[in-house]
């Protein structure tokens, strides 16, 4: 053995027996062993920390395979489910998921969704407890990659949401109870309005009759107090019901075409008698550029103006009340229709003006003596104006009268009628409706209401027959013809709605199924109005009845109309129910014959085509086609302001929307007669 070999062997032996011998890194084996032991201890410590965090976290944590095999699960989940050892839950995840509470179709669906998603996904599931119960949990899970870089595991957290779900269920049930209570309140308001308004109507009517008789001064004074109190009570009931609907968000604002001028004329006429009694001059002035026809809610607009005019008359002892209407603003940036109601009354202290439109607000003792009410009137006006997209405000000085302003956006009608010529304004003279005697049938189960209504209408020159329910009404219609029916809505045996439906569905040889019907109703809900029109009712008036309004509605329904400075012309009885609208249009637009002839020509060309489409749709029971054809006729008839045809067409639209093709067919026959009459009238000789 050579020296090199000997030296090499000696070196190897020396390394084996000498602990201080260095390795290639320059560290001794003993030192490496010490560092390795330290790392192991640190690793064990970190594993302990990890196990502590994993098992003692306040939220459940788990890992499973893409096929749902649970690999790791912490103690929090096992405690949630009533297990002492988390290892008891190792296995198929389907063992603990209750499929009845899955938010998706199956467990495999959930696993596929997780695997294909790059983000966290949340599911609500039911987890089976050891005791057989079910825990509602929210799983937030995500697919995580393995060494290959592709998804190999699903990591997730579990949160017990059982208590939260119970609270949500309780909230949902409470909300359902609240909705039920709200519906019950609405029903209560409707019923209350009927029960309260009917006797109020009786008190007002009976008082009116007695005041028209010979009375001593003392008795007359007492009755006037009764009348004033009943009128105040009616106002209070109306205000409370309106305010309740507004606060509950149940009051809807319509978007329909209506005649603005006619609405204003009616308001002036209604308050003219009240103004005359106080020795006041009530004036209506419409300035140039104000459209005749606009789009909006005529009822709510009228309500605001009536309230302002009523207050102006109430607080004015001498002088006048003026209603002025004008358009303001630029067309490009949006124009407004401004209504100004001014008076020469007592006025208001300037510092009290901000209080005017607040709820339940009245302005001191001097005002409260004048006003016996809720203090809701102007507050309701403010809310209504906001709902219509407008505003209302006031200017006043004590002793110098008041000016109230009310504006709404100018929304053009589908066919905007002619405006006054440039530079021309108009003061309106309201002519009384023709006081022609009409044969009227009153159907009302309330004896007092029948007696009062009969007395008032007989005094106005009408012939009256009364019945107590719908069955009796139909029987009387079979015995003799009537010009008009005043129909109470709530009656025994057969109510007003069902009676109207039967009348409209009757054959012509039985009686005239198109006899005009005005509903006498104590209902206050807007939804009832649509029910009336769908049934075939032409118009309605609320109780307590304002007799001037009733006279006006009777005149309108029986073809006697209010005109602006246009003398009354005798009507052609054969067509009077259908062509009065045409004659009104002609009377309203003198010296525009060429324009009117063009409108009438378009109507005669387009209407037969639309009616043919409507007939085919009705025969095919095609609701969508019926709605489309009826809507076309609404537009065509609107061009010549043929309101009768427009209203019947809208009834057809409503019936089709309700899938009531039987009603649509009935209204179609009615519309066909109406259109034929109008076309016959237009062809029989040039009306312009």
C-alpha positions as CSV (number, residue, x, y, z in Angstrom):
1,X,0.0,0.0,0.0
2,X,1.6,3.2,-1.0
3,X,1.9,6.2,1.1
4,X,-0.9,8.0,-0.7
5,X,-3.2,5.1,0.1
6,X,-2.1,5.0,3.7
7,X,-2.6,8.7,4.0
8,X,-6.0,8.5,2.4
9,X,-7.1,5.7,4.8
10,X,-5.8,7.6,7.8
11,X,-7.8,10.6,6.7
12,X,-11.0,8.6,6.4
13,X,-10.5,7.0,9.8
14,X,-9.8,10.4,11.3
15,X,-13.0,11.8,9.9
16,X,-15.0,8.9,11.3
17,X,-13.6,9.2,14.8
18,X,-13.1,12.9,15.1
19,X,-16.4,14.9,15.7
20,X,-14.7,18.1,14.9
21,X,-14.0,17.0,11.3
22,X,-15.6,19.5,8.8
23,X,-17.9,18.5,6.0
24,X,-17.8,20.1,2.5
25,X,-19.8,23.2,3.7
26,X,-17.4,23.7,6.5
27,X,-19.9,22.7,9.2
28,X,-19.6,19.8,11.5
29,X,-22.1,16.9,11.5
30,X,-23.0,17.6,15.1
31,X,-23.8,21.2,14.3
32,X,-26.0,20.2,11.4
33,X,-27.9,17.7,13.6
34,X,-28.5,20.5,16.1
35,X,-29.9,22.9,13.5
36,X,-32.1,20.1,12.1
37,X,-33.5,19.5,15.6
38,X,-34.2,23.2,15.9
39,X,-36.0,23.3,12.6
40,X,-38.1,20.3,13.6
41,X,-39.0,21.9,16.9
42,X,-40.0,25.1,15.1
43,X,-42.0,23.1,12.5
44,X,-43.8,21.3,15.3
45,X,-44.5,24.7,17.0
46,X,-45.8,26.1,13.7
47,X,-47.9,23.0,13.2
48,X,-49.3,23.5,16.7
49,X,-50.2,27.1,15.9
50,X,-51.7,26.1,12.6
51,X,-53.8,23.3,14.3
52,X,-54.9,25.7,17.0
53,X,-55.9,28.4,14.4
54,X,-57.5,25.7,12.2
55,X,-59.6,24.0,14.9
56,X,-60.3,27.0,17.1
57,X,-61.3,29.5,14.4
58,X,-64.7,31.1,15.0
59,X,-65.7,29.9,11.5
60,X,-65.7,26.5,9.9
61,X,-62.9,25.6,7.5
62,X,-62.5,22.5,5.3
63,X,-60.8,21.1,2.3
64,X,-62.2,18.5,-0.1
65,X,-61.4,17.0,-3.5
66,X,-63.1,18.1,-6.7
67,X,-65.4,15.0,-6.3
68,X,-66.5,16.0,-2.8
69,X,-64.2,13.8,-0.6
70,X,-63.5,15.7,2.6
71,X,-59.7,15.7,3.4
72,X,-59.6,18.2,6.3
73,X,-62.3,19.7,8.5
74,X,-61.9,21.8,11.6
75,X,-63.3,21.3,15.1
76,X,-65.6,24.4,14.6
77,X,-67.6,22.5,12.0
78,X,-67.7,19.3,14.1
79,X,-69.0,21.3,17.1
80,X,-71.6,23.0,14.8
81,X,-72.9,19.6,13.9
82,X,-72.6,18.0,17.3
83,X,-69.5,15.8,16.8
84,X,-66.7,15.6,19.3
85,X,-64.0,14.5,16.8
86,X,-63.6,16.2,13.4
87,X,-62.3,12.9,12.0
88,X,-65.8,11.5,12.2
89,X,-66.7,13.9,9.3
90,X,-63.9,12.7,7.0
91,X,-65.5,11.2,3.9
92,X,-68.0,12.1,1.3
93,X,-69.4,15.6,1.7
94,X,-72.8,14.2,0.6
95,X,-73.0,12.5,4.0
96,X,-73.5,15.8,5.8
97,X,-75.3,17.9,3.2
98,X,-79.1,17.8,3.3
99,X,-80.3,18.0,-0.3
100,X,-83.7,19.3,0.7
101,X,-82.1,22.6,1.6
102,X,-79.9,23.0,-1.4
103,X,-80.1,26.3,-3.3
104,X,-79.1,24.3,-6.5
105,X,-80.3,21.1,-8.0
106,X,-77.7,18.7,-6.7
107,X,-74.3,18.4,-4.9
108,X,-72.6,17.5,-8.2
109,X,-74.0,20.7,-9.7
110,X,-72.4,22.7,-6.9
111,X,-69.0,21.0,-7.3
112,X,-69.0,21.7,-11.1
113,X,-69.8,25.3,-10.5
114,X,-67.0,25.7,-8.0
115,X,-64.5,23.9,-10.3
116,X,-65.3,26.1,-13.2
117,X,-65.2,29.3,-11.3
118,X,-62.1,31.4,-10.7
119,X,-63.6,33.4,-7.8
120,X,-65.2,32.5,-4.5
121,X,-68.7,31.2,-4.8
122,X,-71.3,31.3,-2.0
123,X,-74.1,28.7,-1.5
124,X,-76.7,28.3,1.2
125,X,-77.0,24.7,2.2
126,X,-78.5,22.5,4.9
127,X,-76.0,20.5,7.0
128,X,-77.1,17.4,8.9
129,X,-76.4,17.5,12.6
130,X,-75.6,14.3,14.6
131,X,-78.9,14.5,16.5
132,X,-80.8,14.5,13.2
133,X,-81.5,18.3,13.1
134,X,-80.5,20.5,10.2
135,X,-78.2,23.6,10.4
136,X,-78.6,26.2,7.7
137,X,-75.1,27.3,6.6
138,X,-73.5,29.6,4.1
139,X,-70.6,28.0,2.2
140,X,-67.9,30.3,0.7
141,X,-65.7,28.1,-1.5
142,X,-63.1,28.2,-4.2
143,X,-61.1,25.7,-6.3
144,X,-57.4,25.8,-5.6
145,X,-54.6,24.4,-7.7
146,X,-52.2,21.5,-6.8
147,X,-48.6,20.9,-7.8
148,X,-49.7,20.6,-11.4
149,X,-51.1,24.1,-11.4
150,X,-54.6,22.8,-12.2
151,X,-57.5,22.8,-9.7
152,X,-57.2,19.8,-7.5
153,X,-58.9,20.8,-4.2
154,X,-61.8,22.9,-2.9
155,X,-61.1,25.1,0.1
156,X,-64.0,26.6,1.9
157,X,-65.4,28.2,5.0
158,X,-68.7,27.5,6.7
159,X,-70.8,30.0,8.6
160,X,-73.9,29.0,10.7
161,X,-76.7,31.3,9.4
162,X,-79.5,29.4,11.0
163,X,-80.3,32.3,13.4
164,X,-80.0,34.9,10.6
165,X,-82.3,32.8,8.4
166,X,-84.8,32.5,11.3
167,X,-84.7,36.3,11.7
168,X,-85.1,36.8,7.9
169,X,-88.1,34.4,8.0
170,X,-89.6,36.3,10.9
171,X,-89.0,39.6,9.0
172,X,-90.6,38.1,5.9
173,X,-93.6,36.9,7.9
174,X,-93.8,40.3,9.6
175,X,-93.7,42.0,6.2
176,X,-96.4,39.8,5.0
177,X,-98.5,40.6,8.1
178,X,-97.8,44.3,7.5
179,X,-98.9,44.0,3.9
180,X,-102.0,42.2,5.0
181,X,-102.6,44.9,7.6
182,X,-102.1,47.6,5.0
183,X,-104.6,45.8,2.7
184,X,-107.0,45.6,5.6
185,X,-106.5,49.3,6.2
186,X,-107.3,50.0,2.6
187,X,-110.4,47.9,2.7
188,X,-111.3,49.6,6.0
189,X,-110.8,53.1,4.4
190,X,-113.0,52.0,1.4
191,X,-115.7,50.6,3.7
192,X,-115.4,53.5,6.1
193,X,-115.8,56.0,3.3
194,X,-119.0,54.3,2.2
195,X,-120.4,54.0,5.7
196,X,-119.6,57.6,6.6
197,X,-120.3,59.3,3.3
198,X,-123.7,57.8,2.8
199,X,-125.2,59.2,6.0
200,X,-123.4,62.5,5.4
201,X,-125.0,62.7,2.0
202,X,-128.4,62.1,3.7
203,X,-127.8,64.9,6.2
204,X,-126.7,67.3,3.5
205,X,-129.6,66.4,1.2
206,X,-132.3,66.5,3.8
207,X,-131.0,69.8,5.0
208,X,-131.1,71.2,1.5
209,X,-134.7,70.1,1.1
210,X,-135.8,71.6,4.4
211,X,-134.0,74.9,3.7
212,X,-136.0,75.2,0.5
213,X,-139.3,75.0,2.4
214,X,-141.0,77.7,4.5
215,X,-139.2,78.0,7.8
216,X,-139.0,80.3,10.8
217,X,-135.9,82.4,11.1
218,X,-134.8,80.3,14.1
219,X,-135.3,77.0,12.4
220,X,-133.5,78.2,9.3
221,X,-130.5,79.3,11.3
222,X,-130.4,75.9,13.0
223,X,-130.5,74.1,9.7
224,X,-127.8,76.3,8.2
225,X,-125.6,75.3,11.1
226,X,-126.4,71.6,10.4
227,X,-125.6,72.1,6.7
228,X,-122.3,73.8,7.4
229,X,-121.3,71.2,9.9
230,X,-122.2,68.3,7.5
231,X,-120.2,70.0,4.7
232,X,-117.2,70.5,7.0
233,X,-117.4,66.8,8.0
234,X,-117.5,65.7,4.4
235,X,-114.4,67.8,3.7
236,X,-112.6,66.3,6.7
237,X,-113.4,62.7,5.6
238,X,-112.2,63.4,2.1
239,X,-109.0,65.0,3.4
240,X,-108.2,62.2,5.8
241,X,-108.8,59.5,3.1
242,X,-106.7,61.4,0.5
243,X,-103.9,62.0,3.0
244,X,-103.8,58.3,4.0
245,X,-103.5,57.2,0.4
246,X,-100.7,59.7,-0.3
247,X,-98.8,58.7,2.8
248,X,-99.2,55.0,2.0
249,X,-97.9,55.6,-1.5
250,X,-101.2,54.2,-2.9
251,X,-102.3,57.3,-4.8
252,X,-101.6,57.1,-8.5
253,X,-101.3,60.0,-10.9
254,X,-102.8,59.3,-14.3
255,X,-101.2,60.2,-17.6
256,X,-104.2,60.6,-19.9
257,X,-105.2,63.2,-22.5
258,X,-107.9,65.6,-21.3
259,X,-109.5,68.9,-22.1
260,X,-107.9,71.4,-19.9
261,X,-110.2,74.2,-20.8
262,X,-113.3,72.2,-20.1
263,X,-111.9,71.2,-16.7
264,X,-111.3,74.8,-15.8
265,X,-114.8,75.8,-17.1
266,X,-116.4,73.2,-14.9
267,X,-114.5,74.4,-11.9
268,X,-115.6,77.9,-12.5
269,X,-119.2,76.9,-12.9
270,X,-119.2,74.8,-9.7
271,X,-117.9,77.8,-7.6
272,X,-119.9,80.5,-9.4
273,X,-123.0,80.0,-7.2
274,X,-120.9,80.1,-4.0
275,X,-119.2,83.3,-5.2
276,X,-122.5,84.9,-6.1
277,X,-123.9,84.2,-2.6
278,X,-121.0,86.2,-1.1
279,X,-121.4,89.0,-3.6
280,X,-118.0,88.1,-5.2
281,X,-117.0,88.2,-8.9
282,X,-115.4,84.9,-10.0
283,X,-113.3,85.3,-13.2
284,X,-111.5,82.8,-15.4
285,X,-108.9,84.0,-17.9
286,X,-106.8,81.9,-20.2
287,X,-103.9,83.6,-21.8
288,X,-102.5,83.0,-25.3
289,X,-100.6,79.8,-25.9
290,X,-102.4,77.7,-23.3
291,X,-103.2,74.3,-25.0
292,X,-106.8,73.0,-25.0
293,X,-105.7,69.4,-24.6
294,X,-102.9,68.2,-22.4
295,X,-101.6,65.0,-20.9
296,X,-101.9,64.5,-17.1
297,X,-104.4,63.7,-14.3
298,X,-107.5,65.8,-14.7
299,X,-109.0,64.7,-11.4
300,X,-105.9,65.6,-9.2
301,X,-105.2,68.8,-11.1
302,X,-108.9,69.8,-10.6
303,X,-108.6,68.9,-6.9
304,X,-105.7,71.3,-6.4
305,X,-107.4,74.2,-8.2
306,X,-110.7,73.6,-6.5
307,X,-109.0,73.7,-3.1
308,X,-107.3,77.0,-4.0
309,X,-110.5,78.5,-5.4
310,X,-112.5,77.3,-2.4
311,X,-110.0,78.9,0.1
312,X,-110.0,82.1,-1.9
313,X,-113.8,82.4,-1.8
314,X,-113.8,81.4,1.9
315,X,-111.4,84.1,3.0
316,X,-112.8,86.9,0.7
317,X,-115.8,88.9,1.9
318,X,-115.9,91.5,-0.9
319,X,-114.2,92.1,-4.2
320,X,-113.3,89.2,-6.6
321,X,-111.5,85.9,-7.1
322,X,-109.5,85.5,-10.3
323,X,-108.2,82.3,-11.9
324,X,-105.5,82.9,-14.5
325,X,-103.9,80.3,-16.7
326,X,-100.7,80.8,-18.8
327,X,-97.7,78.9,-20.1
328,X,-94.2,79.9,-18.9
329,X,-90.7,78.8,-19.7
330,X,-88.9,77.9,-22.9
331,X,-90.0,75.1,-25.2
332,X,-86.5,73.8,-25.5
333,X,-85.7,73.7,-21.8
334,X,-89.2,72.7,-20.8
335,X,-92.3,74.7,-20.4
336,X,-94.9,74.9,-17.6
337,X,-98.6,75.6,-17.2
338,X,-99.0,78.1,-14.4
339,X,-102.4,78.5,-12.6
340,X,-102.7,81.7,-10.5
341,X,-105.6,82.0,-8.0
342,X,-105.8,85.5,-6.5
343,X,-108.3,87.2,-4.2
344,X,-109.0,90.5,-2.5
345,X,-109.5,88.8,0.9
346,X,-108.1,89.2,4.4
347,X,-104.6,88.1,3.4
348,X,-102.0,86.3,5.5
349,X,-99.2,87.6,7.7
350,X,-95.9,87.0,5.7
351,X,-94.3,85.0,8.5
352,X,-97.2,82.6,8.4
353,X,-96.8,81.7,4.7
354,X,-94.3,78.9,5.3
355,X,-96.8,77.2,7.6
356,X,-99.5,77.1,5.0
357,X,-98.5,73.8,3.3
358,X,-97.5,71.9,6.5
359,X,-99.6,69.0,7.7
360,X,-102.3,69.7,10.2
361,X,-101.4,73.4,10.2
362,X,-103.8,76.2,10.8
363,X,-102.8,79.9,11.1
364,X,-103.9,81.1,14.5
365,X,-107.2,81.8,16.1
366,X,-108.4,84.3,13.5
367,X,-108.1,81.7,10.8
368,X,-109.3,78.7,12.8
369,X,-112.6,80.5,13.3
370,X,-112.9,80.7,9.6
371,X,-111.7,77.1,8.9
372,X,-113.2,74.1,10.6
373,X,-111.2,71.2,9.3
374,X,-108.1,69.1,9.5
375,X,-105.6,71.6,8.2
376,X,-104.8,69.1,5.5
377,X,-106.1,70.8,2.4
378,X,-103.1,72.8,1.4
379,X,-100.7,70.1,2.6
380,X,-102.5,67.7,0.2
381,X,-102.3,70.2,-2.6
382,X,-98.5,70.4,-2.0
383,X,-98.1,66.6,-2.1
384,X,-100.3,66.3,-5.2
385,X,-98.4,69.0,-7.0
386,X,-95.1,67.2,-6.3
387,X,-96.6,63.9,-7.5
388,X,-97.6,65.6,-10.7
389,X,-94.0,67.0,-11.1
390,X,-95.0,70.5,-10.2
391,X,-95.2,72.8,-7.2
392,X,-97.5,75.2,-5.3
393,X,-96.6,78.3,-3.4
394,X,-98.2,81.6,-2.1
395,X,-97.6,85.3,-1.8
396,X,-99.7,87.5,0.6
397,X,-99.8,90.5,2.8
398,X,-102.2,90.9,5.7
399,X,-105.2,92.9,4.5
400,X,-104.2,93.0,0.9
401,X,-105.4,89.6,-0.3
402,X,-103.5,86.5,-1.4
403,X,-102.1,85.0,-4.5
404,X,-101.6,81.2,-4.8
405,X,-99.5,79.8,-7.7
406,X,-99.7,76.2,-8.9
407,X,-97.6,74.9,-11.8
408,X,-97.3,71.6,-13.6
409,X,-95.0,70.5,-16.5
410,X,-96.6,71.1,-19.9
411,X,-97.0,67.5,-21.3
412,X,-98.4,67.6,-24.7
413,X,-101.3,65.3,-25.6
414,X,-101.0,62.7,-28.3
415,X,-103.0,65.2,-30.4
416,X,-102.7,68.7,-29.0
417,X,-105.8,70.7,-29.8
418,X,-105.6,74.2,-31.2
419,X,-104.3,77.0,-29.0
420,X,-105.6,80.6,-28.9
421,X,-104.2,82.8,-31.7
422,X,-101.2,84.8,-30.9
423,X,-102.0,87.9,-28.9
424,X,-105.5,86.7,-28.1
425,X,-106.7,85.8,-24.6
426,X,-110.1,84.7,-23.5
427,X,-112.6,85.3,-20.7
428,X,-115.1,82.5,-20.4
429,X,-118.8,82.8,-20.2
430,X,-120.3,79.6,-18.7
431,X,-123.7,78.8,-20.2
432,X,-126.0,76.6,-18.1
433,X,-126.6,73.1,-19.5
434,X,-129.9,72.7,-21.3
435,X,-132.5,71.9,-18.7
436,X,-134.3,69.3,-20.8
437,X,-136.4,66.9,-18.8
438,X,-134.9,63.4,-18.7
439,X,-136.4,60.1,-17.6
440,X,-133.9,58.9,-15.0
441,X,-133.8,55.6,-13.1
442,X,-132.2,55.7,-9.6
443,X,-130.9,52.3,-8.2
444,X,-129.9,52.7,-4.6
445,X,-130.6,50.5,-1.6
446,X,-130.5,53.4,0.9
447,X,-134.1,54.7,1.2
448,X,-133.0,58.2,2.4
449,X,-130.6,58.5,-0.5
450,X,-133.3,57.6,-3.0
451,X,-135.8,60.1,-1.5
452,X,-133.3,63.0,-1.4
453,X,-131.9,62.3,-4.9
454,X,-135.4,62.0,-6.3
455,X,-136.6,65.2,-4.7
456,X,-133.7,67.2,-5.9
457,X,-133.8,65.9,-9.5
458,X,-137.6,66.3,-9.7
459,X,-137.2,69.9,-8.6
460,X,-134.8,70.2,-11.5
461,X,-137.5,69.0,-13.9
462,X,-136.5,65.4,-14.4
463,X,-138.8,62.4,-14.3
464,X,-137.6,59.9,-11.7
465,X,-138.1,56.2,-11.0
466,X,-136.4,54.5,-8.1
467,X,-135.5,50.9,-7.3
468,X,-133.6,49.3,-4.4
469,X,-131.2,46.9,-6.1
470,X,-129.8,45.8,-9.4
471,X,-132.4,43.1,-10.0
472,X,-135.2,45.6,-9.8
473,X,-133.3,48.0,-12.0
474,X,-133.1,45.4,-14.8
475,X,-136.8,44.6,-14.4
476,X,-137.7,48.3,-14.8
477,X,-135.4,48.7,-17.9
478,X,-137.4,45.9,-19.5
479,X,-140.7,47.7,-18.8
480,X,-139.8,51.2,-20.1
481,X,-136.8,53.1,-21.6
482,X,-134.7,55.5,-19.6
483,X,-132.4,58.3,-20.7
484,X,-130.0,57.7,-17.8
485,X,-129.4,55.4,-14.8
486,X,-127.9,56.6,-11.5
487,X,-126.4,53.4,-10.1
488,X,-125.3,52.9,-6.5
489,X,-122.3,50.6,-6.3
490,X,-123.0,48.7,-3.1
491,X,-126.4,47.1,-3.2
492,X,-127.9,43.7,-2.0
493,X,-128.8,40.9,-4.4
494,X,-127.1,42.5,-7.4
495,X,-124.5,45.3,-6.9
496,X,-123.9,48.2,-9.2
497,X,-120.9,46.6,-11.0
498,X,-122.7,43.3,-11.8
499,X,-125.9,45.1,-12.7
500,X,-123.9,47.3,-15.2
501,X,-122.3,44.2,-16.7
502,X,-125.6,42.6,-17.2
503,X,-127.1,45.7,-18.8
504,X,-124.2,46.1,-21.2
505,X,-124.4,42.4,-22.2
506,X,-128.2,42.6,-22.8
507,X,-129.7,42.3,-26.3
508,X,-131.1,45.4,-28.0
509,X,-134.6,43.8,-28.3
510,X,-134.7,43.5,-24.5
511,X,-133.8,47.1,-23.7
512,X,-131.1,49.6,-24.7
513,X,-127.9,48.1,-23.4
514,X,-126.1,51.5,-24.1
515,X,-128.2,53.5,-21.6
516,X,-125.8,56.0,-19.9
517,X,-124.9,55.0,-16.4
518,X,-123.5,57.3,-13.7
519,X,-122.2,55.5,-10.6
520,X,-123.2,57.0,-7.2
521,X,-120.3,55.8,-5.0
522,X,-118.9,56.4,-1.6
523,X,-115.6,54.6,-2.5
524,X,-112.4,56.6,-2.3
525,X,-109.9,54.2,-3.8
526,X,-108.5,55.1,-7.2
527,X,-108.5,51.4,-8.2
528,X,-112.3,51.4,-8.0
529,X,-112.5,53.9,-10.8
530,X,-110.9,51.4,-13.3
531,X,-113.3,48.7,-12.1
532,X,-116.3,51.1,-12.9
533,X,-115.0,51.8,-16.4
534,X,-114.2,48.2,-17.2
535,X,-117.7,47.2,-16.2
536,X,-119.2,49.8,-18.6
537,X,-120.0,52.6,-16.3
538,X,-119.8,56.0,-18.2
539,X,-119.1,58.3,-15.3
540,X,-119.2,58.5,-11.5
541,X,-119.8,60.9,-8.7
542,X,-118.7,60.5,-5.1
543,X,-120.9,60.8,-2.1
544,X,-121.8,63.2,-0.5
545,X,-123.2,64.4,-3.8
546,X,-122.5,67.9,-4.9
547,X,-125.7,68.6,-6.7
548,X,-124.3,71.1,-9.2
549,X,-121.7,68.5,-10.3
550,X,-124.5,65.9,-10.6
551,X,-126.6,68.2,-12.8
552,X,-123.5,68.8,-15.0
553,X,-122.7,65.1,-15.3
554,X,-126.4,64.3,-16.2
555,X,-126.3,67.0,-18.8
556,X,-123.0,65.7,-20.2
557,X,-124.2,62.1,-20.3
558,X,-127.4,63.0,-22.1
559,X,-125.6,65.2,-24.6
560,X,-126.2,68.6,-23.2
561,X,-122.8,70.3,-23.1
562,X,-121.1,73.4,-21.7
563,X,-119.7,75.6,-24.4
564,X,-117.4,78.6,-24.3
565,X,-119.3,81.5,-25.8
566,X,-120.9,79.1,-28.3
567,X,-124.7,79.1,-28.4
568,X,-126.5,75.8,-27.8
569,X,-127.6,74.1,-31.0
570,X,-130.4,71.5,-31.3
571,X,-129.0,67.9,-31.5
572,X,-129.9,65.3,-34.1
573,X,-131.4,62.7,-31.8
574,X,-130.4,59.8,-34.2
575,X,-126.7,60.4,-33.7
576,X,-126.6,62.6,-30.6
577,X,-124.9,60.0,-28.4
578,X,-122.1,59.6,-30.9
579,X,-121.4,62.8,-32.8
580,X,-121.8,65.4,-30.1
581,X,-118.0,65.3,-29.6
582,X,-117.6,66.1,-33.4
583,X,-119.9,69.1,-33.2
584,X,-118.1,70.3,-30.1
585,X,-114.8,70.2,-31.9
586,X,-116.3,72.2,-34.8
587,X,-117.8,74.7,-32.5
588,X,-114.5,75.1,-30.7
589,X,-112.5,75.8,-33.9
590,X,-114.3,78.3,-36.0
591,X,-112.6,79.6,-39.2
592,X,-110.4,76.4,-39.4
593,X,-112.5,74.4,-41.8
594,X,-109.7,73.1,-44.0
595,X,-107.8,71.8,-41.0
596,X,-111.0,70.1,-39.7
597,X,-111.8,68.6,-43.1
598,X,-108.3,67.0,-43.3
599,X,-108.8,65.5,-39.9
600,X,-112.2,64.0,-40.8
601,X,-110.8,62.7,-44.1
602,X,-108.0,60.9,-42.3
603,X,-110.5,59.4,-39.8
604,X,-112.7,58.0,-42.6
605,X,-109.8,56.5,-44.4
606,X,-108.0,54.9,-41.5
607,X,-110.8,53.8,-39.2
608,X,-112.3,51.1,-41.4
609,X,-108.9,49.4,-41.8
610,X,-108.3,49.5,-38.0
611,X,-111.9,48.2,-37.3
612,X,-111.3,45.4,-39.8
613,X,-108.1,44.4,-37.9
614,X,-110.0,44.6,-34.6
615,X,-112.8,42.4,-35.9
616,X,-110.4,39.8,-37.0
617,X,-108.5,39.8,-33.7
618,X,-111.8,39.5,-31.7
619,X,-112.9,36.6,-33.8
620,X,-109.5,34.9,-33.4
621,X,-109.6,35.5,-29.6
622,X,-106.1,37.1,-30.0
623,X,-105.7,39.3,-26.9
624,X,-102.5,40.9,-28.0
625,X,-103.9,41.7,-31.5
626,X,-107.0,43.1,-29.9
627,X,-105.0,45.4,-27.7
628,X,-102.9,46.6,-30.6
629,X,-105.9,47.3,-32.9
630,X,-107.9,49.0,-30.1
631,X,-105.0,51.2,-29.3
632,X,-104.7,52.2,-32.9
633,X,-108.4,53.3,-32.9
634,X,-107.7,55.3,-29.7
635,X,-105.1,57.3,-31.6
636,X,-107.2,57.7,-34.7
637,X,-110.3,58.7,-32.9
638,X,-108.3,61.1,-30.8
639,X,-107.4,63.1,-33.9
640,X,-110.9,64.3,-34.2
641,X,-111.6,64.4,-30.4
642,X,-114.1,61.6,-30.7
643,X,-114.1,60.9,-27.0
644,X,-116.9,58.3,-27.2
645,X,-115.0,56.2,-29.5
646,X,-111.8,56.7,-27.6
647,X,-113.4,55.6,-24.3
648,X,-115.0,52.5,-25.8
649,X,-111.6,51.5,-27.4
650,X,-109.9,51.9,-24.1
651,X,-112.5,49.6,-22.6
652,X,-111.6,47.0,-25.2
653,X,-107.9,47.4,-24.4
654,X,-108.6,46.9,-20.7
655,X,-110.7,43.8,-21.4
656,X,-108.0,42.3,-23.6
657,X,-105.4,43.0,-20.9
658,X,-107.6,41.0,-18.5
659,X,-108.0,38.2,-21.1
660,X,-111.7,38.9,-21.0
661,X,-112.5,38.4,-24.6
662,X,-116.2,38.2,-23.9
663,X,-116.2,41.7,-22.6
664,X,-114.0,42.8,-25.5
665,X,-116.5,41.4,-28.0
666,X,-119.3,43.3,-26.3
667,X,-117.4,46.6,-26.4
668,X,-116.4,45.9,-30.0
669,X,-120.0,45.8,-31.1
670,X,-120.6,49.0,-29.2
671,X,-117.6,50.6,-30.8
672,X,-118.7,49.4,-34.3
673,X,-122.1,51.2,-33.8
674,X,-120.3,54.3,-32.6
675,X,-117.9,54.4,-35.5
676,X,-120.6,53.7,-38.1
677,X,-122.7,56.6,-36.7
678,X,-119.8,59.0,-36.8
679,X,-118.8,58.0,-40.4
680,X,-122.4,58.2,-41.5
681,X,-122.7,61.6,-40.0
682,X,-119.4,62.8,-41.7
683,X,-120.5,61.4,-45.1
684,X,-124.1,62.6,-44.9
685,X,-123.0,66.1,-45.6
686,X,-119.9,68.2,-44.9
687,X,-120.1,69.2,-41.3
688,X,-117.7,72.1,-41.9
